[in-house]
Amino acid sequence: MALARFAALLAFRQLRHRALASLAALAGVAVAVMLMLVQVGFRNGLYDSALALPRALAADLVLVSPGYRALTFSPPWFPRAALRDAAGVAGVAETASLYAYSSQVRSPETGANLSVWLLGIDPAARVLDLPEVVAAQRALSVPETALLDRLSRQEFRAVVDQVTREGLARLPIYAPSADLAPVVTVRGLFTLGPSFTIDGALLVSDLTLHATLGVPLDRVSIGLVRLEPGARPDAVAAAIAARIEGRARVMTRAAYQEEERHFYASRTPIGVIFNVGLLVGVAVGVVFILQVLNGLVDANLPEYAVLLAQGYRPAFLAAVVAQAAVAIALVTYLPALGLALGVTGAASGITRLPIGLHPGDMAMVLALSLGMAAVAAGLAMLRLRRADPLELFG
Amino acid sequence: MTAPLAALRDIGHGFGSGAQRRAVLRGITLDLHAGEFVALTGPSGSGKTTLLTLLGALRVPEEGDLRLLGQDLRGLDARALGALRRRIGFVFQRHHLLRSLSVLENVEAALHGQPDADPARDRAAALAMLEAVGLGGRGADSTARLSGGEQQRVAVARALVRRPALVLADEPTASLDGRSGRAVVSLLADLTRGRDCAVVMGTHDERCLDLVTRRLHMEDGVLKQG
């Protein structure tokens, strides 16, 4: 025990003694860890923004087109007849449709076209479990009425302000097939959040959507199925799949959300880029920690050799290096976390994306930092072989 | 007469192999007894250092028998050699103190590796040893605040605090001025006198030879009594 305490004391003191000499490398470790945290924060922004709408769906089961991959832009449709058939399956309480089409609106402020999601719902149906939508969706029964996502990107700020101030704002929709750009009147706001691909979201009635973009209402983007109390989602999903005979895919709510997340994590370049960025951060962190540890070992080789001459075992020196590595990981983590919270907070404020760090992410990056420290310590221990008591003799 | 602390019989040792082989020690026979303060002199390359490293259980001789502190060195593994070295004190040409530790902690460091380590007792022993080398009250100081002679005295305290049976000093005065060097050797002689301990000091420093009890001279790997 005394030996373990001494190893910890020696590791800490030697690190502190060389803190100034190692300052650049320690800063490098902190920056690498900060980059890892920021990557995770951005990845969260991607996942959370992509999952905002799927999470808001008021559904136990979800029906999508067989060719559906993810809720991006205008997802492929499936026939509404399949949803009607699903409504007849035992255990199904009710069904609803969501129409999702990407379009563009003209900014009243700059005149520039902005990408927007046009979400169409039956104003009398429960489609989105968002309190502001539930409270205001009846108003969508009035033709050409819309609700605007207040977390739409900065470019929508003037519209949001106008709705807040005056209760309404008019927004021209870009419709290439129409002679005159249709205009919707925004009469309220709801809270959803932008995605990486779409600047904002407008909620309209299915009839307004049809009138604006000319999309047929028998082509459903997402079918929502709510179950009767006590019904088993997996069993009902299987029964619906048998009934609709391949005209749509049916999934539980959890499976649907996981599929969406998986799509962004592994099927899109952006998800892969974040993961590669995380790995690059780990590699850079290992290099910087190794630099500190090698400096520590090189500066103390004769002293380590004296300890070996005194009967200390090489494992003791390995323990000193390992504890120094752990100390580096812990000492650099806190400033890195502080910086990362600042960067992700600023990025979230600018983009309005849900960029941020969850406690689990912080713990994961801390674990990765300790892993980096372990790898670097293992490499630095090879250098300890140069500590040789025989070299101390003149 | 008590058994010698070190008994060397016809020791031979060399480096390299085949045509490149160079014999460094030849036919060394020697007994070292408790209470002896031995000066090992000789020109550079005469084999002094190799002999000290054999006595320090840092090497095992290629030829001959070496019993050190009652154990035959041949056949001991690294762990057993390490355990044996815990009964030997080393003073090197340079002090090699741990710069990140205080003076007292450097002396205590020699005790942490002992199997019967006891923090309170070890601290008391380290303080007493610092007192004995004339550095009482300097325990909390950084080693960087000490002069070269004082640093070497801390190295002596570090070597002796474990009450070793054998102390090996390799050119302990080489990096010190004449006065400081003599003070360090004097200290070694004083602190080991009356203990069941032998000191072997490899040295070129003729000014300290009046302090030793026995002189051994080496030339071309062969030992001659002084």
Boltz contact constraints between the chains, C-beta under 6 A:
constraints:
  - contact:
      token1: [A, 2]
      token2: [B, 112]
      max_distance: 6.0
  - contact:
      token1: [A, 2]
      token2: [B, 117]
      max_distance: 6.0
  - contact:
      token1: [A, 2]
      token2: [B, 119]
      max_distance: 6.0
  - contact:
      token1: [A, 3]
      token2: [B, 112]
      max_distance: 6.0
  - contact:
      token1: [A, 6]
      token2: [B, 112]
      max_distance: 6.0
  - contact:
      token1: [A, 13]
      token2: [B, 100]
      max_distance: 6.0
  - contact:
      token1: [A, 14]
      token2: [B, 100]
      max_distance: 6.0
  - contact:
      token1: [A, 17]
      token2: [B, 100]
      max_distance: 6.0
  - contact:
      token1: [A, 302]
      token2: [B, 96]
      max_distance: 6.0
  - contact:
      token1: [A, 303]
      token2: [B, 96]
      max_distance: 6.0
  - contact:
      token1: [A, 303]
      token2: [B, 98]
      max_distance: 6.0
  - contact:
      token1: [A, 306]
      token2: [B, 96]
      max_distance: 6.0
  - contact:
      token1: [A, 309]
      token2: [B, 90]
      max_distance: 6.0
  - contact:
      token1: [A, 310]
      token2: [B, 110]
      max_distance: 6.0
  - contact:
      token1: [A, 311]
      token2: [B, 82]
      max_distance: 6.0
  - contact:
      token1: [A, 311]
      token2: [B, 85]
      max_distance: 6.0
  - contact:
      token1: [A, 311]
      token2: [B, 86]
      max_distance: 6.0
  - contact:
      token1: [A, 311]
      token2: [B, 113]
      max_distance: 6.0
  - contact:
      token1: [A, 312]
      token2: [B, 113]
      max_distance: 6.0
  - contact:
      token1: [A, 313]
      token2: [B, 82]
      max_distance: 6.0
  - contact:
      token1: [A, 389]
      token2: [B, 58]
      max_distance: 6.0
  - contact:
      token1: [A, 390]
      token2: [B, 53]
      max_distance: 6.0
  - contact:
      token1: [A, 390]
      token2: [B, 58]
      max_distance: 6.0
  - contact:
      token1: [A, 392]
      token2: [B, 92]
      max_distance: 6.0
  - contact:
      token1: [A, 393]
      token2: [B, 49]
      max_distance: 6.0
  - contact:
      token1: [A, 393]
      token2: [B, 170]
      max_distance: 6.0
  - contact:
      token1: [A, 394]
      token2: [B, 93]
      max_distance: 6.0
  - contact:
      token1: [A, 394]
      token2: [B, 170]
      max_distance: 6.0
  - contact:
      token1: [A, 394]
      token2: [B, 171]
      max_distance: 6.0
